[in-house]
Amino acid sequence: MEYYIPFLLASIALTLMPGPDILYVFTESLAKGSKWGIAIATGLVTGLIVHTTIVATGLGVTIQESKLLFALLKYGGAVYLTYLLYLAFLDKGPPSIVNNRGKSTYNLLKLVKRGFIMNVLNPKVSIFFLAFFPSFVHEDSTTPIQDYMVLGLAFMLQAMVVFYSVAFLAGKLNKVMQSKRFWQGVYYFRLIALALIIGTILVL
């Protein structure tokens, strides 16, 4: 517990810091509602399983040292996010995600998939875990892989709580602010959020 409590507190502080992921969840929830943001957040958090496994098994070091693998992830992620940026650019108005029968017209599973791909194709997450996790694993541990997985699970849980809270609060604002000027501001914030994520991937 002397390792896990400081780890959890540090993880919460890091997740709450303004960054591309939390900004994207906020702006998407603001633009489309809390369900939209929660689905994307679920994908982002689920992607952490991949990064945790990569770090725990030592593949993170391989990716970091391999220029080819790192470049593939880096530019693959940038291309995918540029595609999302293009979609956000085309979507200039308030959401129209419920048909006249009250049924949802979008697939939440696709949004989860979007968040998952965004996270997995960001090599910076694995590098961050590679730098952050070892400080909270005892050097004499006989089960380092298990320790890394536990830390990864703890990080995922706190990130889920933080992202879901942000999505919920932004979704509430979505119901209040429906003016044309407000949506113009949201439109540009969504573009900025995606552009920042692309920038953090490329500037490595």
QUISULGI-V284880 format. One record per backbone hydrogen bond with DSSP energy under -0.5 kcal/mol. NH is the residue of the N-H (numbers start at 1). CO is the residue of the C=O. E is the energy in kcal/mol with one decimal. If there is no record, write none. Layout:
# QUISULGI-V284880
nh | co | e
NH | CO | E
NH | CO | E
This chain:
# QUISULGI-V284880
nh | co | e
5 | 1 | -2.2
7 | 3 | -1.7
8 | 4 | -2.8
9 | 5 | -2.4
10 | 6 | -2.6
11 | 7 | -2.6
12 | 8 | -2.4
13 | 9 | -2.1
14 | 10 | -2.4
15 | 11 | -2.5
16 | 12 | -2.2
17 | 13 | -1.0
23 | 19 | -2.2
24 | 20 | -2.3
25 | 21 | -2.4
26 | 22 | -2.2
27 | 23 | -2.8
28 | 24 | -2.6
29 | 25 | -2.1
30 | 26 | -2.3
31 | 27 | -2.1
32 | 28 | -2.8
33 | 29 | -2.1
37 | 33 | -1.7
38 | 34 | -3.0
39 | 35 | -2.1
40 | 36 | -1.9
41 | 37 | -2.8
42 | 38 | -2.3
43 | 39 | -1.7
44 | 40 | -2.4
45 | 41 | -2.7
46 | 42 | -2.4
47 | 43 | -1.9
48 | 44 | -0.5
48 | 45 | -1.3
49 | 46 | -1.7
50 | 46 | -0.5
50 | 47 | -0.6
51 | 47 | -1.4
52 | 48 | -2.8
53 | 49 | -2.3
54 | 50 | -2.4
55 | 51 | -2.3
56 | 52 | -2.8
57 | 53 | -2.1
58 | 55 | -0.9
59 | 54 | -1.3
60 | 54 | -1.9
61 | 58 | -0.5
62 | 58 | -1.1
63 | 59 | -2.7
64 | 60 | -2.4
65 | 61 | -2.1
66 | 62 | -1.5
67 | 65 | -0.8
70 | 66 | -2.3
71 | 67 | -2.2
72 | 68 | -2.5
73 | 69 | -2.2
74 | 70 | -2.8
75 | 71 | -3.0
76 | 72 | -1.9
77 | 73 | -2.5
78 | 74 | -1.7
79 | 75 | -2.3
80 | 76 | -2.1
81 | 77 | -2.4
82 | 78 | -1.9
83 | 79 | -1.7
84 | 80 | -1.8
85 | 81 | -2.4
86 | 82 | -2.1
87 | 83 | -2.1
88 | 84 | -2.5
89 | 85 | -2.0
90 | 86 | -1.6
91 | 87 | -1.2
92 | 90 | -1.2
95 | 31 | -0.7
99 | 103 | -2.3
102 | 99 | -2.2
105 | 97 | -2.9
108 | 106 | -0.7
110 | 107 | -0.7
111 | 107 | -1.2
112 | 108 | -2.1
113 | 109 | -2.3
114 | 110 | -2.0
115 | 111 | -2.3
116 | 112 | -2.4
117 | 113 | -2.6
118 | 114 | -2.4
119 | 115 | -2.0
120 | 116 | -2.7
121 | 117 | -2.3
122 | 119 | -1.5
123 | 121 | -0.8
125 | 122 | -1.6
126 | 122 | -0.6
127 | 123 | -1.9
128 | 124 | -2.4
129 | 125 | -2.7
130 | 126 | -2.5
131 | 127 | -1.5
132 | 128 | -2.4
133 | 129 | -2.6
135 | 132 | -0.7
136 | 133 | -2.6
137 | 134 | -1.3
141 | 138 | -2.0
147 | 143 | -2.3
148 | 144 | -2.6
149 | 145 | -2.2
150 | 146 | -2.2
151 | 147 | -2.3
152 | 148 | -2.5
153 | 149 | -2.3
154 | 150 | -2.4
155 | 151 | -2.5
156 | 152 | -2.3
157 | 153 | -2.4
158 | 154 | -2.1
159 | 155 | -2.2
160 | 156 | -2.5
161 | 157 | -2.1
162 | 158 | -2.4
163 | 159 | -3.0
164 | 160 | -2.6
165 | 161 | -2.0
166 | 162 | -2.3
167 | 163 | -2.7
168 | 164 | -2.6
169 | 165 | -2.5
170 | 166 | -2.6
171 | 167 | -2.3
172 | 168 | -1.7
173 | 169 | -1.7
174 | 170 | -1.7
175 | 171 | -1.0
175 | 172 | -0.5
176 | 172 | -0.8
176 | 173 | -0.6
177 | 173 | -2.9
178 | 176 | -0.9
183 | 179 | -1.9
184 | 180 | -1.8
185 | 181 | -1.8
186 | 182 | -2.3
187 | 183 | -2.3
188 | 184 | -1.7
189 | 185 | -2.1
190 | 186 | -2.4
191 | 187 | -1.6
192 | 188 | -2.3
193 | 189 | -2.6
194 | 190 | -2.1
195 | 191 | -2.4
196 | 192 | -2.5
197 | 193 | -1.8
198 | 194 | -2.4
199 | 195 | -2.4
200 | 196 | -2.5
201 | 197 | -1.5
202 | 198 | -2.3
203 | 199 | -2.6
204 | 202 | -1.8
